[in-house]
Amino acid sequence: MSILHTTLTGRKVFAVRYDTVIIGAGMSGLSAGVRLAYFEKNVCILERHTTVGGLNSFYRLRKRNYDVGLHAVTNYAEPGTKQGPLSKLLRQLRMKWEDFDLRPQLRSSIVFPDCSLHFTNQFSFFVEQIAAAFPQQVDGFRRLVTRIAEHDALDLERSALSARQVVSEYIRDPLLVDMIFCPLMFYGSATPRDMDFNQFVIMFKSIFQEGFGRPFDGIRLILKRLVKHFKALGGHLKLRAGVQEIRQTNGIATSVLLDDGTEIEADNILSSAGAAETMRMVDPNAPLMKAEPGDISFVESISVLDCEPASLGHSDTIVFYSDSKDFHYERPNVPVDLRSGIVCSPNNFDYSQPLEDGRIRITALANPHYWLNLPEEEYVAAKDYWNSQIIQSAIRHLPDFRPHVIDTDVFTPRTIRRFTGHVNGCVYGAPQKFVNGQTSVRNLYLCGTDQGFLGIVGAMLSGITIANRYLLK
Amino acid sequence: MTSDQIRQVILEILERIAPDEDLTDLDDVRPFREQMELDSMDFLDIVMELRKMYRIQIPEEDYPNLNTMAGTVDYLIPRLKDVAVGA
């Protein structure tokens, strides 16, 4: 919307003005945008990158499609389910089950020394696995499940609590504790070693109790449907539109200044860029609100195979592995932590037809400072070296697929920073979350990873929740 | 709008908000929440859909009137009496 303004010097200029400007076209920003546009708010989403998606994006390389973030969509539910986050999300967005086209996982595993646990989208199967492997612990585990069921994870006004402390009240065997934490931390913890109990509950429900799914066409399907829906409702989306500055007067945001010098005025600003990143846009020198960026990041090795992984004997959807009984989830001092990792095969979901090619993705914790500071001329060689190291480490837990590799790509914290703008290329945002979405600037709100709902469904609910609470009045 | 027309509008709103619910046997005097999975987010959407369609503002203290179909229709009759169907 253009409004004619007269400047102090009498010059007439057109300024663009919106009810809400959203920074970032990832899952949370797009979902917030859909809600606002549906209820006839004048809304514009600004994305610095050349494509949408943020942390969960996609790219094309040597005629093949790749996903950046997505291993699996958590919070799986069968189409038509009336309860749960996925159903809630679809209702709120006025979208259909077919829009997400989620196909369920086959089976996933947690592999530690001398002990493996398997899980599917039927939670009772996981409980049976624990009863068989840890008969002394299963009663405690059941009581923990009751505690989780009673916890309202969507309460925006609650205080932090150590998840390890809570879980250890119910489960005495440290191996089982670490095996439960391993997938939950890998798929959502912004903090090393421990998680906030609220985050633990969100992740536990979304991974163990609801489970994994994936659209046949990957994340791009969901993103394209969201964008189409948003635009059809009258929303504006600008790519290559990075926000350099959020302008404010007396604690009230008035406009955003883009990298190219364009100024866009807004009554409200909703940022999914991260808490620290957003406050730096308000004032790069003296942030009004203390927010530390996170530094948990990953390197991922992606191998394209000439066959389905199942034909080599690997039919697990996702394998979470750790070499030691103590699972170390923290920023490593070496470029890549080879002691643990995640193996994901996007082929191993219950599709009606096979994917175009076989894929093995292996993800391991990485030191973002190493990867971000590596000189360009050493970067490619480092990627090659660590790719082979990661595969070498992972093939202890799956068949040696190396003779079948026909193409390879690797992404690093550097790639993640390019897609997300997160300072350290961190994946799950800042250790401290801002659950109520408020900042020290009255009409500037946060959504996405630093608001604190996790996973793809969580990110979308984050955008929806903050939009509902503050921006639809 | 007549009460029948208002009832039809509410049914259409419920179908949009909760497409997986079967509303054919909806009992007008029993609370919506006893008959379908409707959380507070969905409930607010009924109010918002009405605002979007007919520009009516429903203050929060009036929300209890909207717990049942019969209550909602009664509440809306005076507020929509000058509104034509499909407006």
HADDOCK unambig.tbl for C-alpha pairs under 7 A between the chains (distance, minus, plus):
assign (segid A and resid 39 and name CA) (segid B and resid 52 and name CA) 6.49 0.50 0.50
assign (segid A and resid 80 and name CA) (segid B and resid 20 and name CA) 5.58 0.50 0.50
assign (segid A and resid 82 and name CA) (segid B and resid 20 and name CA) 6.62 0.50 0.50
assign (segid A and resid 82 and name CA) (segid B and resid 37 and name CA) 6.39 0.50 0.50
assign (segid A and resid 83 and name CA) (segid B and resid 37 and name CA) 6.98 0.50 0.50
assign (segid A and resid 91 and name CA) (segid B and resid 17 and name CA) 5.51 0.50 0.50
assign (segid A and resid 91 and name CA) (segid B and resid 18 and name CA) 6.11 0.50 0.50
assign (segid A and resid 94 and name CA) (segid B and resid 16 and name CA) 6.82 0.50 0.50
assign (segid A and resid 94 and name CA) (segid B and resid 17 and name CA) 6.83 0.50 0.50
